[in-house]
Amino acid sequence: MKIKYIYQQIISHISILVVAFIVLSILFTHYVETLVYTNKADELAEYGENIIHDLQRSRDSGNLVLNEYNHVLSGRNIQYMIFDESRRIVYPTGGRIILKDEEWNKIRAGQTVTVKQENNRFDQAVTFVLLPYMQNGTFIGGILLTSPISGLREMISQINQYLWYAVVAALFVAIMLSWVLSKVHVKRIKRLQEATSLVSAGDYSVKLPASNFDEIGELAEDFNEMVQKLNESNEEIESLENRRRQFMADVSHELRTPLTTINGVIQGIKNNMIPEEEKDRSIKLISKETNRLIRLVNENLDYEKIRSNQVKLQKSNIELLDVLEIIKDQLDILAEKKNNEIVVNVEHNVMIYADYDRLVQILINITKNSIQFTENGTIMLSGKAVFEETIIEIQDTGIGIDPEDVENIWRRFYKADLSRTTNPYGEFGLGLSIVKKLVQLHDGKIDVFSEKGMGTKFVIRFPVKHLQG
């Protein structure tokens, strides 16, 4: 059975209030009843003590004292009688007083006996008090004072009646407040439910009013943060999908060129359309384009292995100077084509803890990018050992990078307009993404600093060996 939240709230509130009122009413009624009977018993005891005291002071005019008290107490609907040590009533009439053995023993021992409600021994239900009459420490009788409880019950009943009026009024106010508060909470929850439905339908522009007033407000704030992250993720997915499409288009374009060349040369040789003296050059062209295709495929496969952490590093301590000299030797010819100079600046005995092949891959990739965007300039390869890390810096005097592109260069499929040149990584926008992944596999960090027209500097930091384990 489905019960709306607003009714659940109202039922729970009213149930708690009803139980609380019932418990309080019972306790209050019991307290008032006890208080009334106790006060009446105290009043009777006080009158009895006064009667005994006045009798002891005026022995010759005892009847006069008793008659005066009888006149006063009858006006308050209180009766009293005096009895001797043999239970015989000596005032106001004869006869014997009816007492329980327990009551008689207590009064003979000089104790006061109080009974708040007695329904059987008298003509009507009463509250009565028994006080001992002692003379020189000897029990010579006692005094019994009674008061009907019918008036007390009427007063208690009237008090209870007013109490129930207050309970009904309080319940009415509580129901109204509960209804209003429940409507407010249900409205807020409905708003959250509608916003959730919009998000599930793909609308990430939803925003709820948030506050720290209560848990629902905090939930709305968390909901807004969730929607914001979903929106950012959705934008990133769309951006990634656009880059993926562009990447596939670029791959298709780059692969089509060597495949077209190879196919054309093979068809020419097959149909004897290439002169004999040109065949060796044609075969060399086929070999070159085939190697280019293999390199392109391997580099893309390499990226996927690195991205999925399938690459296992074989780390060791390597002298940095040797590595940078090798990079310089391999890329000097490429640099000279653009009239660039590669300069190595590192002290002897500077060690770096890394996988040799992957370190060379990192440095070659960054250095090629520096050569690619530099003409008639210098590429500086430097390194140094500082506290618990080895730092490599590759700095060029090239065209630099636009500020808005600095962070984008690490993104997969990113490709700057000028990257369609000699570097195959640059062609596909994978190079620097691979570099960053490899540096992270070494537990290192890489940063780039650049200004348009002022060159670019890459800073790589590798921790020393004892930090690796």
C-alpha positions as CSV (number, residue, x, y, z in Angstrom):
1,M,0.0,0.0,0.0
2,K,1.4,3.4,-1.0
3,I,1.1,6.2,1.5
4,K,2.1,9.7,0.5
5,Y,5.0,11.3,2.3
6,I,2.9,14.2,3.6
7,Y,0.5,11.8,5.3
8,Q,3.3,9.8,6.7
9,Q,4.7,13.0,8.2
10,I,1.3,14.1,9.6
11,I,0.6,10.6,11.1
12,S,4.0,10.4,12.7
13,H,3.8,13.9,14.2
14,I,0.3,13.4,15.5
15,S,1.1,9.9,16.9
16,I,4.0,11.3,18.8
17,L,1.9,14.2,20.1
18,V,-1.0,12.0,21.1
19,V,1.2,9.6,23.0
20,A,3.0,12.5,24.6
21,F,-0.2,14.2,25.6
22,I,-1.7,10.9,27.0
23,V,1.4,10.2,29.1
24,L,1.5,13.8,30.3
25,S,-2.2,13.8,31.1
26,I,-2.0,10.6,33.1
27,L,1.0,11.9,35.0
28,F,-0.5,15.3,35.6
29,T,-3.9,13.8,36.7
30,H,-2.1,11.5,39.1
31,Y,0.0,14.4,40.4
32,V,-3.0,16.7,40.9
33,E,-5.0,13.9,42.6
34,T,-2.2,13.1,45.0
35,L,-1.5,16.8,45.7
36,V,-5.2,17.4,46.5
37,Y,-5.6,14.4,48.8
38,T,-2.2,15.1,50.5
39,N,-3.2,18.7,51.1
40,K,-6.5,17.6,52.6
41,A,-4.8,15.0,54.8
42,D,-2.3,17.7,56.0
43,E,-5.2,20.1,56.7
44,L,-7.0,17.4,58.8
45,A,-3.8,16.6,60.7
46,E,-3.2,20.2,61.4
47,Y,-6.7,20.7,62.8
48,G,-6.3,17.6,64.9
49,E,-3.0,18.8,66.4
50,N,-4.6,22.2,67.2
51,I,-7.5,20.5,68.9
52,I,-5.2,18.3,71.1
53,H,-3.0,21.3,71.9
54,D,-6.0,23.5,73.0
55,L,-7.5,20.6,75.1
56,Q,-4.2,20.2,76.9
57,R,-4.1,23.9,77.7
58,S,-7.7,24.3,78.9
59,R,-8.6,21.2,80.9
60,D,-11.5,22.8,82.7
61,S,-13.3,24.1,79.6
62,G,-12.7,21.1,77.3
63,N,-16.3,20.9,76.1
64,L,-16.3,24.6,75.2
65,V,-13.2,24.1,73.0
66,L,-14.6,21.1,71.4
67,N,-17.9,22.8,70.6
68,E,-16.1,25.8,69.1
69,Y,-14.0,23.5,66.8
70,N,-17.1,21.6,65.9
71,H,-18.8,24.8,64.8
72,V,-15.7,25.9,62.7
73,L,-15.0,22.5,61.1
74,S,-18.6,21.7,60.3
75,G,-18.5,24.9,58.1
76,R,-15.6,23.2,56.2
77,N,-17.5,19.9,56.0
78,I,-15.1,18.3,58.4
79,Q,-16.2,16.0,61.2
80,Y,-14.2,14.8,64.2
81,M,-14.6,12.6,67.2
82,I,-12.5,11.9,70.3
83,F,-12.1,8.4,71.8
84,D,-10.4,7.0,74.8
85,E,-7.8,4.1,75.3
86,S,-10.6,1.5,75.1
87,R,-11.9,2.8,71.7
88,R,-15.0,4.3,73.3
89,I,-16.1,7.6,71.7
90,V,-16.2,10.3,74.3
91,Y,-17.1,13.2,72.0
92,P,-19.6,14.0,70.5
93,T,-21.7,10.8,71.2
94,G,-21.2,7.4,72.7
95,G,-20.3,4.2,70.9
96,R,-17.1,2.6,69.9
97,I,-14.8,3.6,67.0
98,I,-14.1,1.1,64.3
99,L,-10.4,0.8,63.5
100,K,-8.2,-1.8,62.0
101,D,-5.7,-3.5,64.2
102,E,-2.8,-2.1,62.2
103,E,-4.2,1.4,62.7
104,W,-4.9,0.9,66.4
105,N,-1.3,-0.4,67.0
106,K,0.2,2.6,65.2
107,I,-1.9,5.2,67.1
108,R,-1.2,3.5,70.5
109,A,2.5,3.7,69.6
110,G,2.1,7.5,69.2
111,Q,2.1,7.5,65.3
112,T,-0.3,9.5,63.1
113,V,-2.4,7.4,60.7
114,T,-3.4,9.0,57.4
115,V,-5.9,7.3,54.9
116,K,-6.5,9.4,51.7
117,Q,-9.5,7.4,50.5
118,E,-11.8,5.2,52.6
119,N,-15.0,3.9,51.0
120,N,-16.3,1.2,53.4
121,R,-16.3,2.1,57.1
122,F,-18.1,5.4,57.0
123,D,-21.4,6.6,55.6
124,Q,-19.6,8.0,52.6
125,A,-16.1,8.0,51.0
126,V,-13.8,10.1,53.1
127,T,-10.2,11.1,53.8
128,F,-9.4,10.6,57.4
129,V,-6.6,11.2,59.9
130,L,-6.0,9.5,63.3
131,L,-3.9,11.3,65.8
132,P,-2.8,9.9,69.2
133,Y,-3.7,11.8,72.4
134,M,-0.8,11.4,74.8
135,Q,-0.5,12.7,78.4
136,N,2.9,12.5,80.1
137,G,4.0,10.0,77.4
138,T,1.0,7.7,78.1
139,F,-1.7,7.0,75.5
140,I,-5.0,8.0,76.8
141,G,-7.0,8.2,73.5
142,G,-7.0,9.8,70.1
143,I,-8.9,12.0,67.7
144,L,-10.4,11.1,64.3
145,L,-11.0,13.7,61.7
146,T,-12.8,12.9,58.4
147,S,-13.7,14.9,55.3
148,P,-15.8,13.6,52.3
149,I,-13.8,13.2,49.1
150,S,-16.8,13.9,46.8
151,G,-15.9,17.6,46.7
152,L,-12.2,16.7,46.0
153,R,-13.3,14.4,43.1
154,E,-15.4,17.1,41.6
155,M,-12.4,19.5,41.7
156,I,-10.1,16.9,40.2
157,S,-12.7,16.1,37.5
158,Q,-13.0,19.8,36.7
159,I,-9.2,20.1,36.4
160,N,-9.1,17.1,34.1
161,Q,-11.8,18.6,32.0
162,Y,-9.8,21.8,31.5
163,L,-6.7,19.7,30.8
164,W,-8.5,17.8,28.0
165,Y,-9.7,21.2,26.5
166,A,-6.0,22.2,26.4
167,V,-5.0,18.9,24.9
168,V,-7.6,19.2,22.1
169,A,-6.6,22.8,21.4
170,A,-2.9,21.8,21.3
171,L,-3.6,18.9,19.0
172,F,-5.5,21.2,16.6
173,V,-2.6,23.6,16.5
174,A,-0.1,20.8,16.1
175,I,-2.1,19.3,13.2
176,M,-2.1,22.6,11.4
177,L,1.7,23.2,12.0
178,S,2.4,19.6,11.0
179,W,0.4,20.1,7.8
180,V,2.2,23.3,6.9
181,L,5.7,21.9,7.6
182,S,4.9,18.7,5.7
183,K,3.7,20.6,2.7
184,V,6.9,22.6,2.7
185,H,9.1,19.5,2.9
186,V,7.0,17.7,0.3
187,K,7.3,20.6,-2.1
188,R,11.1,20.6,-1.7
189,I,11.3,16.8,-2.2
190,K,9.0,17.2,-5.3
191,R,11.4,19.8,-6.7
192,L,14.3,17.5,-6.2
193,Q,12.3,14.6,-7.8
194,E,11.5,16.7,-10.9
195,A,15.1,17.9,-11.2
196,T,16.3,14.2,-11.0
197,S,13.9,13.3,-13.8
198,L,15.2,16.1,-16.0
199,V,18.8,15.0,-15.4
200,S,17.9,11.4,-16.2
201,A,16.4,12.8,-19.5
202,G,19.8,14.4,-20.3
203,D,19.2,18.0,-19.1
204,Y,22.3,18.9,-17.1
205,S,21.4,22.6,-16.8
206,V,19.2,22.0,-13.8
207,K,20.0,23.8,-10.6
208,L,18.2,23.7,-7.2
209,P,18.2,26.3,-4.5
210,A,20.6,25.0,-1.9
211,S,21.1,25.9,1.8
212,N,22.7,24.6,5.0
213,F,19.4,24.9,6.9
214,D,18.7,21.1,7.0
215,E,19.6,17.8,5.3
216,I,17.3,18.5,2.4
217,G,19.2,21.7,1.6
218,E,22.5,19.9,1.9
219,L,21.1,17.2,-0.4
220,A,20.1,19.9,-3.0
221,E,23.7,21.3,-2.7
222,D,25.1,17.8,-3.3
223,F,22.7,17.4,-6.2
224,N,23.9,20.6,-7.8
225,E,27.5,19.5,-7.5
226,M,26.6,16.1,-9.0
227,V,24.8,17.8,-12.0
228,Q,27.8,20.1,-12.5
229,K,30.2,17.2,-12.6
230,L,27.9,15.3,-15.0
231,N,27.7,18.3,-17.2
232,E,31.5,18.6,-17.2
233,S,31.8,14.9,-17.9
234,N,29.3,15.1,-20.7
235,E,31.2,18.0,-22.2
236,E,34.4,16.1,-21.9
237,I,32.8,13.0,-23.5
238,E,31.5,15.2,-26.4
239,S,34.9,16.8,-26.8
240,L,36.6,13.5,-26.7
241,E,34.3,12.1,-29.2
242,N,34.9,15.0,-31.5
243,R,38.6,14.6,-31.1
244,R,38.2,10.9,-31.7
245,R,36.4,11.6,-35.0
246,Q,39.1,14.0,-36.0
247,F,41.8,11.5,-35.0
248,M,40.2,8.8,-37.1
249,A,40.0,11.2,-40.0
250,D,43.7,12.2,-39.6
251,V,44.7,8.5,-39.3
252,S,42.8,7.6,-42.4
253,H,44.4,10.6,-44.2
254,E,48.0,9.7,-43.0
255,L,47.6,6.0,-43.8
256,R,46.1,6.7,-47.2
257,T,49.1,8.5,-48.5
258,P,51.8,5.7,-48.0
259,L,49.3,3.0,-49.0
260,T,48.4,5.0,-52.2
261,T,52.2,5.4,-53.0
262,I,52.9,1.7,-52.4
263,N,49.9,0.6,-54.5
264,G,50.9,2.9,-57.3
265,V,54.5,1.7,-57.4
266,I,53.5,-1.9,-57.3
267,Q,51.0,-1.5,-60.1
268,G,53.7,0.4,-62.1
269,I,56.2,-2.5,-61.7
270,K,53.5,-5.1,-62.3
271,N,52.4,-3.4,-65.6
272,N,56.0,-2.6,-66.7
273,M,55.2,1.1,-66.6
274,I,58.4,1.9,-64.6
275,P,61.7,1.9,-66.5
276,E,64.3,-0.6,-65.4
277,E,66.7,2.1,-64.1
278,E,63.9,3.5,-61.8
279,K,62.9,0.2,-60.3
280,D,65.5,0.3,-57.5
281,R,64.4,3.7,-56.5
282,S,60.8,2.6,-56.5
283,I,61.5,-0.4,-54.3
284,K,63.3,1.8,-51.9
285,L,60.3,4.1,-51.9
286,I,58.0,1.1,-51.1
287,S,60.3,0.1,-48.3
288,K,60.4,3.6,-46.9
289,E,56.6,3.9,-47.0
290,T,56.1,0.4,-45.5
291,N,58.4,1.3,-42.6
292,R,56.4,4.5,-42.1
293,L,53.2,2.5,-41.9
294,I,54.7,0.1,-39.4
295,R,55.9,3.0,-37.3
296,L,52.5,4.7,-37.3
297,V,50.7,1.5,-36.2
298,N,53.3,0.6,-33.5
299,E,53.1,4.1,-32.1
300,N,49.3,3.9,-31.8
301,L,49.6,0.4,-30.2
302,D,52.2,1.7,-27.9
303,Y,49.9,4.5,-26.7
304,E,47.1,2.0,-25.9
305,K,49.6,-0.2,-23.9
306,I,50.8,2.7,-21.9
307,R,47.3,4.0,-21.3
308,S,46.1,0.7,-20.0
309,N,49.2,0.2,-17.8
310,Q,50.4,-2.8,-19.7
311,V,53.9,-1.4,-20.0
312,K,56.4,-2.9,-17.4
313,L,59.3,-0.6,-16.6
314,Q,62.8,-2.0,-16.0
315,K,64.3,0.8,-13.9
316,S,67.9,1.3,-13.1
317,N,70.3,4.1,-12.3
318,I,71.4,5.8,-15.5
319,E,74.0,8.5,-16.0
320,L,72.0,11.4,-17.4
321,L,74.9,12.9,-19.5
322,D,75.1,9.7,-21.5
323,V,71.4,9.7,-22.3
324,L,71.3,13.4,-23.3
325,E,74.4,12.9,-25.6
326,I,72.6,10.0,-27.3
327,I,69.6,12.2,-27.9
328,K,71.8,14.9,-29.3
329,D,73.5,12.5,-31.7
330,Q,70.3,11.0,-32.9
331,L,68.6,14.3,-33.6
332,D,71.5,16.5,-34.7
333,I,70.7,15.8,-38.4
334,L,67.0,16.7,-37.9
335,A,68.0,19.9,-36.1
336,E,70.5,20.9,-38.8
337,K,67.8,20.8,-41.4
338,K,66.0,23.7,-39.7
339,N,69.3,25.3,-38.8
340,N,69.0,24.6,-35.1
341,E,71.6,23.6,-32.6
342,I,71.2,21.1,-29.8
343,V,73.3,22.0,-26.7
344,V,73.8,19.6,-23.7
345,N,74.4,21.1,-20.3
346,V,74.7,18.6,-17.5
347,E,77.4,17.7,-15.0
348,H,79.1,14.3,-14.8
349,N,77.8,11.8,-12.3
350,V,74.2,13.1,-12.3
351,M,72.1,9.9,-12.1
352,I,68.5,9.3,-13.0
353,Y,66.5,6.3,-11.9
354,A,64.4,5.3,-14.9
355,D,63.6,2.7,-17.6
356,Y,66.3,3.4,-20.2
357,D,64.2,2.8,-23.3
358,R,61.2,4.8,-22.0
359,L,63.4,7.6,-20.9
360,V,64.9,7.9,-24.4
361,Q,61.4,7.8,-25.8
362,I,60.3,10.6,-23.6
363,L,63.3,12.8,-24.4
364,I,63.3,12.1,-28.1
365,N,59.6,13.0,-28.3
366,I,59.9,16.3,-26.5
367,T,63.1,17.2,-28.3
368,K,61.5,16.5,-31.7
369,N,58.6,18.8,-30.8
370,S,61.1,21.5,-29.9
371,I,62.9,21.1,-33.2
372,Q,59.6,21.0,-35.1
373,F,58.6,24.4,-33.8
374,T,62.0,26.1,-33.8
375,E,64.0,27.5,-36.8
376,N,67.4,29.1,-36.6
377,G,67.5,28.6,-32.9
378,T,68.8,26.5,-30.0
379,I,67.4,23.5,-28.1
380,M,69.0,23.2,-24.7
381,L,69.1,19.8,-22.9
382,S,70.1,20.3,-19.3
383,G,69.9,18.3,-16.1
384,K,70.7,18.5,-12.4
385,A,70.3,16.5,-9.2
386,V,68.6,18.2,-6.3
387,F,67.2,17.0,-3.0
388,E,65.6,13.5,-3.6
389,E,64.9,14.1,-7.3
390,T,66.5,14.5,-10.7
391,I,65.4,17.4,-13.0
392,I,65.6,17.4,-16.8
393,E,64.9,20.6,-18.7
394,I,64.4,20.8,-22.5
395,Q,64.1,24.5,-23.6
396,D,63.9,25.9,-27.1
397,T,63.8,29.4,-28.7
398,G,60.9,28.5,-31.0
399,I,57.5,30.0,-31.6
400,G,56.1,29.1,-28.2
401,I,52.5,28.0,-27.4
402,D,49.3,30.0,-27.0
403,P,48.3,30.3,-23.3
404,E,45.0,28.6,-24.0
405,D,46.8,25.6,-25.6
406,V,49.3,25.0,-22.8
407,E,47.1,22.6,-20.8
408,N,45.6,21.1,-24.0
409,I,48.8,19.7,-25.3
410,W,48.6,16.7,-22.8
411,R,45.2,15.7,-24.0
412,R,44.7,12.6,-26.1
413,F,44.1,13.3,-29.8
414,Y,45.0,17.0,-29.3
415,K,46.7,18.4,-32.4
416,A,48.0,21.9,-32.9
417,D,47.7,23.4,-36.4
418,L,51.5,23.4,-36.9
419,S,52.0,19.7,-35.9
420,R,51.4,18.3,-39.4
421,T,55.1,18.1,-40.2
422,T,57.9,15.6,-39.6
423,N,56.9,14.2,-36.2
424,P,54.6,11.2,-36.5
425,Y,53.4,11.7,-32.9
426,G,52.6,15.3,-33.8
427,E,50.6,14.1,-36.8
428,F,48.2,12.2,-34.5
429,G,48.4,14.3,-31.4
430,L,49.6,11.3,-29.3
431,G,53.2,12.2,-28.5
432,L,52.9,14.4,-25.5
433,S,50.0,12.3,-24.1
434,I,52.4,9.3,-24.3
435,V,55.1,11.4,-22.6
436,K,52.9,12.3,-19.7
437,K,51.8,8.7,-19.2
438,L,55.3,7.5,-19.2
439,V,56.4,10.1,-16.7
440,Q,53.6,9.2,-14.4
441,L,54.6,5.5,-14.6
442,H,58.0,6.7,-13.3
443,D,56.2,8.4,-10.4
444,G,57.5,11.7,-11.8
445,K,56.0,15.0,-12.8
446,I,56.2,17.1,-16.0
447,D,55.4,20.7,-16.5
448,V,55.5,23.1,-19.5
449,F,56.2,26.8,-19.5
450,S,55.7,28.8,-22.7
451,E,54.8,32.2,-24.1
452,K,53.9,32.9,-27.7
453,G,57.0,33.9,-29.6
454,M,59.3,33.3,-26.6
455,G,60.0,29.6,-26.8
456,T,59.0,26.7,-24.6
457,K,60.5,24.9,-21.7
458,F,59.6,21.3,-20.5
459,V,60.6,20.4,-16.9
460,I,60.7,16.7,-15.9
461,R,61.2,15.6,-12.3
462,F,62.0,12.0,-11.5
463,P,62.4,10.8,-7.8
464,V,65.6,9.1,-6.8
465,K,65.8,5.4,-6.2
466,H,65.0,5.1,-2.5
467,L,61.7,6.9,-3.0
468,Q,60.5,4.3,-5.4
469,G,60.0,1.5,-3.1
